[in-house]
């Protein structure tokens, strides 16, 4: 990875990429002057670029699954709120707007059939 250059400033040394996985599983990418032995801010271990990339992939998969669960829960909540509003006689358009439900119009009696 190319380091940042500033006009009129000479780098002391070439930068090298180091990769860390901290004890809590957090990955980190450090750029340090070649030959430097950086102190880690908390317990962790230096790893290869490949292991670092694998950890990032694991975190991306977990994050994607978590966001999908949040969307499912949100859809369930908005549909439940929508149906409760419809049961009280609120029209579809108003119930959708108030609940955030974006699905098709559903009559409360149809809810078990969907």
DSSP file (Angstrom, degrees, kcal/mol; ACC not computed):
  #  RESIDUE AA STRUCTURE BP1 BP2  ACC     N-H-->O    O-->H-N    N-H-->O    O-->H-N    TCO  KAPPA ALPHA  PHI   PSI    X-CA   Y-CA   Z-CA
    1    1 A X              0   0    0      0, 0.0     2,-0.2     0, 0.0    14,-0.1   0.000 360.0 360.0 360.0 131.2    0.0    0.0    0.0
    2    2 A X        -     0   0    0      1,-0.1     2,-0.1     3,-0.0     3,-0.1  -0.525 360.0-132.3 -73.9 136.4    1.4    3.4   -0.9
    3    3 A X        -     0   0    0     -2,-0.2     2,-0.2     1,-0.1    -1,-0.1  -0.368  29.9 -89.9 -82.0 168.0    1.9    5.8    1.9
    4    4 A X        -     0   0    0     -2,-0.1     2,-0.4     1,-0.0    -1,-0.1  -0.570  40.9-152.9 -76.8 138.7    0.8    9.4    1.9
    5    5 A X        -     0   0    0     -2,-0.2     2,-0.4    -3,-0.1     5,-0.1  -0.921   5.1-159.5-115.5 143.5    3.3   11.9    0.6
    6    6 A X    >   -     0   0    0      3,-0.4     3,-2.2    -2,-0.4    -2,-0.0  -0.980  32.2-104.5-121.4 131.3    3.5   15.5    1.6
    7    7 A X  T 3  S+     0   0    0     -2,-0.4     3,-0.1     1,-0.3     0, 0.0  -0.271 105.5  13.6 -55.3 130.8    5.4   18.0   -0.6
    8    8 A X  T 3  S+     0   0    0      1,-0.2     2,-0.5     0, 0.0    -1,-0.3   0.441 103.7 106.6  84.7  -0.2    8.7   19.0    0.9
    9    9 A X    <   -     0   0    0     -3,-2.2     2,-0.4     0, 0.0    -3,-0.4  -0.954  54.8-154.7-117.2 126.5    8.8   16.1    3.4
   10   10 A X        -     0   0    0     -2,-0.5     2,-0.1    -3,-0.1    -3,-0.0  -0.828  23.6-119.0 -96.7 133.6   11.0   13.1    3.0
   11   11 A X        -     0   0    0     -2,-0.4     3,-0.1     1,-0.1    -6,-0.0  -0.427  11.5-137.9 -67.9 146.6    9.9    9.9    4.7
   12   12 A X  S    S-     0   0    0      1,-0.2     2,-0.3    -2,-0.1    -1,-0.1   0.882  80.8 -12.7 -70.0 -40.0   12.3    8.5    7.3
   13   13 A X  S    S-     0   0    0     -3,-0.0    -1,-0.2    22,-0.0     2,-0.1  -0.961  84.7 -79.1-153.9 165.3   11.9    5.0    6.0
   14   14 A X        -     0   0    0     -2,-0.3    20,-3.3    -3,-0.1     2,-0.3  -0.449  49.8-120.3 -66.9 145.1    9.7    2.9    3.8
   15   15 A X  E     -A   33   0A   0     18,-0.2     2,-0.3    -2,-0.1    18,-0.2  -0.688  26.3-162.7 -88.4 142.8    6.4    1.9    5.3
   16   16 A X  E     -A   32   0A   0     16,-3.0    16,-2.2    -2,-0.3     2,-0.4  -0.918  19.1-118.7-122.1 152.0    5.5   -1.7    5.7
   17   17 A X  E     -A   31   0A   0     -2,-0.3     2,-0.3    14,-0.2    14,-0.2  -0.758  29.9-177.5 -91.4 130.9    2.1   -3.3    6.4
   18   18 A X  E     -A   30   0A   0     12,-2.9    12,-3.1    -2,-0.4     2,-0.4  -0.949  11.4-150.2-124.8 149.9    1.6   -5.3    9.6
   19   19 A X  E     -AB  29  47A   0     28,-0.6    28,-2.6    -2,-0.3     2,-0.4  -0.955  13.0-175.5-125.4 139.9   -1.6   -7.1   10.6
   20   20 A X  E     -AB  28  46A   0      8,-2.6     8,-2.7    -2,-0.4     2,-0.5  -0.968  17.2-160.6-133.3 144.9   -2.9   -7.8   14.1
   21   21 A X  E     -AB  27  45A   0     24,-2.4    24,-2.0    -2,-0.4     6,-0.2  -0.978  24.9-144.7-122.6 117.8   -5.7   -9.7   15.6
   22   22 A X  E >   - B   0  44A   0      4,-2.9     3,-2.7    -2,-0.5    22,-0.3  -0.306  29.1-100.1 -76.9 163.7   -6.4   -8.5   19.1
   23   23 A X  T 3  S+     0   0    0     20,-2.4    21,-0.1     1,-0.3    -1,-0.1   0.793 123.3  57.2 -55.7 -31.0   -7.6  -10.9   21.9
   24   24 A X  T 3  S-     0   0    0     19,-0.3    -1,-0.3     2,-0.1     3,-0.1   0.435 123.5-103.7 -82.2   3.0  -11.2   -9.7   21.4
   25   25 A X  S <  S+     0   0    0     -3,-2.7     2,-0.4     1,-0.3    -2,-0.1   0.390  73.3 144.0  94.0  -3.3  -11.1  -10.7   17.7
   26   26 A X        -     0   0    0     -5,-0.1    -4,-2.9     1,-0.0    -1,-0.3  -0.557  41.0-142.9 -72.3 125.9  -10.7   -7.2   16.3
   27   27 A X  E     -A   21   0A   0     -2,-0.4     2,-0.3    -6,-0.2    -6,-0.2  -0.600  17.7-170.4 -87.1 152.7   -8.5   -7.1   13.3
   28   28 A X  E     -A   20   0A   0     -8,-2.7    -8,-2.6    -2,-0.2     2,-0.5  -0.999  16.0-153.1-143.3 144.6   -6.1   -4.2   12.7
   29   29 A X  E     -A   19   0A   0     -2,-0.3     2,-0.4   -10,-0.2   -10,-0.2  -0.979  21.0-172.6-116.7 120.6   -3.9   -3.1    9.8
   30   30 A X  E     -A   18   0A   0    -12,-3.1   -12,-2.9    -2,-0.5     2,-0.5  -0.878  16.5-156.5-114.5 145.3   -0.9   -1.0   10.7
   31   31 A X  E     +A   17   0A   0     -2,-0.4     2,-0.3   -14,-0.2   -14,-0.2  -0.989  27.5 164.6-117.1 122.4    1.6    0.8    8.6
   32   32 A X  E     -A   16   0A   0    -16,-2.2   -16,-3.0    -2,-0.5     3,-0.1  -0.909  45.1 -83.7-133.3 158.3    4.9    1.4   10.3
   33   33 A X  E >   -A   15   0A   0     -2,-0.3     3,-2.4   -18,-0.2   -18,-0.2  -0.382  62.4 -90.6 -61.1 139.9    8.4    2.4    9.2
   34   34 A X  T 3  S+     0   0    0    -20,-3.3    -1,-0.1     1,-0.3     3,-0.1  -0.245 113.6  20.1 -53.5 133.4   10.4   -0.6    8.0
   35   35 A X  T 3  S+     0   0    0      1,-0.3    -1,-0.3    -3,-0.1     2,-0.2   0.248  92.9 128.3  89.7 -12.6   12.3   -2.3   10.9
   36   36 A X    <   -     0   0    0     -3,-2.4     2,-0.7     1,-0.1    -1,-0.3  -0.496  50.6-149.0 -77.0 146.0   10.1   -0.7   13.6
   37   37 A X        -     0   0    0     -2,-0.2     2,-0.1    -3,-0.1    -1,-0.1  -0.867  21.2-152.2-113.5  94.9    8.6   -3.0   16.2
   38   38 A X        -     0   0    0     -2,-0.7     2,-0.4     1,-0.1    -6,-0.0  -0.348  10.1-127.0 -71.6 146.2    5.4   -1.3   17.2
   39   39 A X        -     0   0    0     -2,-0.1     2,-0.2     2,-0.0    -1,-0.1  -0.769  27.2-124.3 -87.1 134.0    3.8   -1.7   20.6
   40   40 A X        -     0   0    0     -2,-0.4     3,-0.1     1,-0.1     4,-0.1  -0.547   7.8-133.4 -79.9 145.8    0.3   -2.9   20.5
   41   41 A X  S    S+     0   0    0     -2,-0.2     2,-0.3     1,-0.1    -1,-0.1   0.681  88.3   3.1 -73.2 -17.8   -2.3   -0.8   22.3
   42   42 A X  S    S-     0   0    0      0, 0.0    -1,-0.1     0, 0.0    -2,-0.0  -0.953 106.1 -56.5-157.4 168.5   -3.8   -3.9   23.9
   43   43 A X  S    S+     0   0    0     -2,-0.3   -20,-2.4   -21,-0.1   -19,-0.3  -0.236  77.3 116.1 -58.0 134.3   -3.1   -7.6   23.9
   44   44 A X  E     -B   22   0A   0    -22,-0.3     2,-0.3   -21,-0.1   -22,-0.3  -0.959  51.0-111.3-175.1-175.2   -3.0   -9.2   20.5
   45   45 A X  E     -B   21   0A   0    -24,-2.0   -24,-2.4    -2,-0.3     2,-0.3  -0.989  24.4-113.0-140.3 148.8   -0.8  -11.0   18.0
   46   46 A X  E     -B   20   0A   0     -2,-0.3   -26,-0.3   -26,-0.2     2,-0.3  -0.587  41.3-178.2 -76.7 140.4    0.7  -10.2   14.7
   47   47 A X  E     -B   19   0A   0    -28,-2.6   -28,-0.6    -2,-0.3     2,-0.1  -0.827  29.3 -89.0-134.0 170.9   -0.7  -12.3   11.9
   48   48 A X     >  -     0   0    0     -2,-0.3     4,-2.4     1,-0.1     5,-0.2  -0.345  39.3-110.0 -75.7 163.3   -0.2  -12.8    8.1
   49   49 A X  H  > S+     0   0    0      1,-0.2     4,-2.5     2,-0.2     5,-0.1   0.863 120.5  55.1 -59.8 -35.7   -2.1  -10.8    5.6
   50   50 A X  H  > S+     0   0    0      2,-0.2     4,-2.4     1,-0.2    -1,-0.2   0.933 108.2  45.4 -65.5 -46.3   -4.0  -14.0    4.7
   51   51 A X  H  > S+     0   0    0      2,-0.2     4,-2.2     1,-0.2    -2,-0.2   0.895 112.7  52.3 -64.6 -38.7   -5.1  -14.6    8.3
   52   52 A X  H  X S+     0   0    0     -4,-2.4     4,-2.3     2,-0.2    -2,-0.2   0.936 110.1  48.6 -59.6 -47.4   -6.1  -10.9    8.6
   53   53 A X  H  X S+     0   0    0     -4,-2.5     4,-2.4     1,-0.2    -2,-0.2   0.878 109.4  52.5 -61.9 -39.0   -8.2  -11.2    5.4
   54   54 A X  H  X S+     0   0    0     -4,-2.4     4,-2.4     2,-0.2    -1,-0.2   0.907 108.9  50.0 -63.2 -41.2   -9.9  -14.4    6.7
   55   55 A X  H  X S+     0   0    0     -4,-2.2     4,-2.4     2,-0.2    -2,-0.2   0.905 109.6  50.8 -64.9 -40.8  -10.8  -12.6    9.9
   56   56 A X  H  X S+     0   0    0     -4,-2.3     4,-2.5     2,-0.2    -1,-0.2   0.920 109.8  50.7 -61.2 -42.6  -12.3   -9.7    7.9
   57   57 A X  H  X S+     0   0    0     -4,-2.4     4,-2.4     2,-0.2    -2,-0.2   0.917 109.3  50.8 -60.5 -43.8  -14.3  -12.2    5.9
   58   58 A X  H  X S+     0   0    0     -4,-2.4     4,-2.5     1,-0.2    -1,-0.2   0.921 111.7  47.5 -58.8 -44.7  -15.6  -13.8    9.0
   59   59 A X  H  X S+     0   0    0     -4,-2.4     4,-2.6     1,-0.2    -1,-0.2   0.881 110.5  51.8 -66.3 -37.7  -16.7  -10.5   10.4
   60   60 A X  H  X S+     0   0    0     -4,-2.5     4,-2.5     2,-0.2    -1,-0.2   0.907 110.7  48.0 -64.8 -41.4  -18.3   -9.5    7.2
   61   61 A X  H  X S+     0   0    0     -4,-2.4     4,-2.3     2,-0.2    -2,-0.2   0.940 114.1  46.6 -63.1 -47.0  -20.3  -12.7    7.1
   62   62 A X  H  X S+     0   0    0     -4,-2.5     4,-2.3     1,-0.2    -2,-0.2   0.900 113.2  49.4 -62.4 -41.0  -21.4  -12.3   10.7
   63   63 A X  H  X S+     0   0    0     -4,-2.6     4,-2.6     2,-0.2    -1,-0.2   0.909 110.2  50.2 -65.2 -42.7  -22.3   -8.6   10.1
   64   64 A X  H  X S+     0   0    0     -4,-2.5     4,-2.1     1,-0.2    -2,-0.2   0.912 111.9  48.0 -62.2 -43.0  -24.4   -9.5    7.1
   65   65 A X  H  X S+     0   0    0     -4,-2.3     4,-2.2     2,-0.2    -1,-0.2   0.900 111.6  50.5 -64.7 -40.6  -26.3  -12.2    9.0
   66   66 A X  H  X S+     0   0    0     -4,-2.3     4,-2.2     2,-0.2    -2,-0.2   0.925 110.7  48.0 -63.5 -45.3  -26.9   -9.8   11.9
   67   67 A X  H  X S+     0   0    0     -4,-2.6     4,-2.3     1,-0.2    -1,-0.2   0.884 109.7  53.6 -63.8 -38.4  -28.2   -7.0    9.6
   68   68 A X  H  X S+     0   0    0     -4,-2.1     4,-2.4     2,-0.2    -1,-0.2   0.913 108.7  49.6 -62.2 -42.2  -30.5   -9.6    7.9
   69   69 A X  H  X S+     0   0    0     -4,-2.2     4,-2.6     1,-0.2    -2,-0.2   0.909 109.5  51.6 -63.0 -41.0  -31.9  -10.6   11.3
   70   70 A X  H  X S+     0   0    0     -4,-2.2     4,-2.3     1,-0.2    -2,-0.2   0.907 110.0  49.0 -61.6 -41.3  -32.5   -6.9   12.2
   71   71 A X  H  X S+     0   0    0     -4,-2.3     4,-2.8     2,-0.2    -2,-0.2   0.914 111.0  50.0 -64.3 -42.6  -34.4   -6.5    8.9
   72   72 A X  H  X S+     0   0    0     -4,-2.4     4,-2.4     1,-0.2    -2,-0.2   0.927 112.0  47.5 -61.2 -45.1  -36.5   -9.6    9.6
   73   73 A X  H  X S+     0   0    0     -4,-2.6     4,-2.4     2,-0.2    -1,-0.2   0.887 112.3  50.0 -63.2 -39.1  -37.4   -8.3   13.1
   74   74 A X  H  X S+     0   0    0     -4,-2.3     4,-2.8     2,-0.2     5,-0.2   0.919 110.7  48.8 -66.2 -43.7  -38.2   -4.9   11.7
   75   75 A X  H  X S+     0   0    0     -4,-2.8     4,-2.3     1,-0.2    -2,-0.2   0.909 112.1  49.3 -62.0 -41.4  -40.5   -6.4    9.0
   76   76 A X  H  X S+     0   0    0     -4,-2.4     4,-2.4    -5,-0.2    -2,-0.2   0.917 112.6  47.7 -63.1 -43.3  -42.2   -8.5   11.6
   77   77 A X  H  X S+     0   0    0     -4,-2.4     4,-2.7     2,-0.2    -2,-0.2   0.927 113.0  46.9 -64.7 -45.5  -42.7   -5.5   13.9
   78   78 A X  H  X S+     0   0    0     -4,-2.8     4,-2.6     1,-0.2    23,-0.3   0.887 113.0  49.6 -67.3 -36.4  -44.1   -3.3   11.2
   79   79 A X  H  X S+     0   0    0     -4,-2.3     4,-2.8    -5,-0.2    -1,-0.2   0.916 111.5  49.1 -65.9 -42.1  -46.4   -6.0    9.9
   80   80 A X  H  X S+     0   0    0     -4,-2.4     4,-2.2     2,-0.2    -2,-0.2   0.936 113.7  45.8 -61.6 -46.4  -47.7   -6.6   13.5
   81   81 A X  H  X S+     0   0    0     -4,-2.7     4,-2.2     2,-0.2    -2,-0.2   0.918 112.5  51.8 -62.0 -43.0  -48.3   -2.9   14.0
   82   82 A X  H  X S+     0   0    0     -4,-2.6     4,-2.6     1,-0.2    -2,-0.2   0.937 110.1  48.0 -57.8 -49.3  -49.9   -2.6   10.6
   83   83 A X  H  X S+     0   0    0     -4,-2.8     4,-2.4     1,-0.2    -1,-0.2   0.878 109.5  52.9 -63.7 -37.9  -52.3   -5.5   11.4
   84   84 A X  H  X S+     0   0    0     -4,-2.2     4,-1.0     2,-0.2    -1,-0.2   0.913 111.0  47.1 -63.0 -41.2  -53.2   -4.0   14.8
   85   85 A X  H ><>S+     0   0    0     -4,-2.2     5,-2.0     1,-0.2     3,-0.5   0.908 111.2  51.0 -65.4 -41.5  -54.1   -0.7   13.1
   86   86 A X  H ><5S+     0   0    0     -4,-2.6     3,-1.8     1,-0.2    -2,-0.2   0.883 104.2  58.4 -63.8 -37.9  -56.1   -2.5   10.4
   87   87 A X  H 3<5S+     0   0    0     -4,-2.4    -1,-0.2     1,-0.3    -2,-0.2   0.796 102.9  54.2 -61.8 -28.1  -58.1   -4.4   13.1
   88   88 A X  T <<5S-     0   0    0     -4,-1.0    -1,-0.3    -3,-0.5    -2,-0.2   0.454 128.1 -99.4 -86.6   0.6  -59.1   -1.1   14.6
   89   89 A X  T < 5 +     0   0    0     -3,-1.8     2,-0.2     1,-0.3    -3,-0.2   0.519  69.7 151.8  98.9   6.0  -60.5    0.0   11.2
   90   90 A X      < -     0   0    0     -5,-2.0    -1,-0.3    -6,-0.1    -2,-0.1  -0.528  49.5-111.1 -72.5 134.7  -57.6    2.1    9.9
   91   91 A X     >  -     0   0    0     -2,-0.2     4,-2.9     1,-0.1     5,-0.2  -0.215  26.6-108.8 -63.1 156.8  -57.4    2.1    6.1
   92   92 A X  H  > S+     0   0    0      1,-0.2     4,-2.9     2,-0.2     5,-0.2   0.904 115.9  51.4 -52.9 -50.0  -54.4    0.4    4.4
   93   93 A X  H  > S+     0   0    0      1,-0.2     4,-2.0     2,-0.2    -1,-0.2   0.913 115.3  41.1 -59.7 -44.8  -52.7    3.6    3.3
   94   94 A X  H  > S+     0   0    0      2,-0.2     4,-2.7     1,-0.2     5,-0.2   0.909 114.8  51.1 -70.3 -42.1  -52.8    5.2    6.8
   95   95 A X  H  X S+     0   0    0     -4,-2.9     4,-2.1     1,-0.2     6,-0.4   0.886 111.0  49.8 -62.9 -38.8  -51.9    2.0    8.6
   96   96 A X  H  X S+     0   0    0     -4,-2.9     4,-2.3    -5,-0.2     5,-0.4   0.934 112.5  46.4 -64.1 -46.0  -48.9    1.5    6.3
   97   97 A X  H  < S+     0   0    0     -4,-2.0    -2,-0.2    -5,-0.2    -1,-0.2   0.916 115.7  45.1 -63.9 -44.3  -47.7    5.1    6.8
   98   98 A X  H  < S+     0   0    0     -4,-2.7    -1,-0.2     1,-0.2    -2,-0.2   0.844 122.6  35.3 -70.6 -33.6  -48.2    4.9   10.6
   99   99 A X  H  < S-     0   0    0     -4,-2.1    -2,-0.2    -5,-0.2    -1,-0.2   0.705 100.9-123.5 -94.2 -21.4  -46.5    1.5   11.1
  100  100 A X     <  +     0   0    0     -4,-2.3     2,-0.2     1,-0.3    -3,-0.2   0.475  56.8 153.7  87.1   2.3  -43.8    1.7    8.4
  101  101 A X        -     0   0    0     -5,-0.4    -1,-0.3    -6,-0.4    -2,-0.1  -0.463  22.1-179.3 -67.3 133.4  -45.2   -1.5    6.8
  102  102 A X        +     0   0    0     -2,-0.2    -1,-0.1    -3,-0.1     3,-0.1   0.288  44.8 103.3-118.9   8.1  -44.4   -1.6    3.0
  103  103 A X  S    S-     0   0    0      1,-0.2     3,-0.1    -7,-0.0    -7,-0.0  -0.095  81.1 -67.8 -81.2-175.2  -46.0   -4.8    2.0
  104  104 A X        -     0   0    0      1,-0.1    -1,-0.2     0, 0.0     2,-0.1  -0.245  65.3 -79.4 -70.3 161.7  -49.3   -5.4    0.2
  105  105 A X        -     0   0    0     -3,-0.1     2,-0.4     1,-0.0    -1,-0.1  -0.396  52.7-171.5 -61.5 134.4  -52.7   -4.6    1.7
  106  106 A X        -     0   0    0     -3,-0.1     2,-0.4    -2,-0.1   -20,-0.0  -0.998  19.4-139.0-132.9 131.5  -53.8   -7.3    4.1
  107  107 A X    >>  -     0   0    0     -2,-0.4     3,-2.2     1,-0.1     4,-0.5  -0.713  27.6-121.0 -82.7 139.6  -57.1   -7.7    5.8
  108  108 A X  G >4 S+     0   0    0     -2,-0.4     3,-1.0     1,-0.3     4,-0.2   0.826 114.0  57.7 -52.0 -33.7  -56.7   -8.8    9.4
  109  109 A X  G 34 S+     0   0    0      1,-0.2     3,-0.4     2,-0.1    -1,-0.3   0.747 103.2  55.2 -69.1 -21.8  -58.8  -11.9    8.7
  110  110 A X  G X> S+     0   0    0     -3,-2.2     3,-2.0     1,-0.2     4,-0.8   0.530  77.3  98.4 -85.6  -8.0  -56.2  -12.9    5.9
  111  111 A X  T << S+     0   0    0     -3,-1.0     3,-0.5    -4,-0.5    -1,-0.2   0.796  82.0  49.5 -59.1 -31.6  -53.2  -12.8    8.2
  112  112 A X  T 34 S+     0   0    0     -3,-0.4    -1,-0.3    -4,-0.2    -2,-0.1   0.658 107.5  57.0 -78.3 -14.7  -53.1  -16.5    8.8
  113  113 A X  T <4        0   0    0     -3,-2.0    -1,-0.2     1,-0.2    -2,-0.2   0.619 360.0 360.0 -91.1 -14.1  -53.4  -17.2    5.1
  114  114 A X     <        0   0    0     -4,-0.8    -1,-0.2    -3,-0.5    -2,-0.1   0.474 360.0 360.0 -74.6 360.0  -50.3  -15.2    4.0
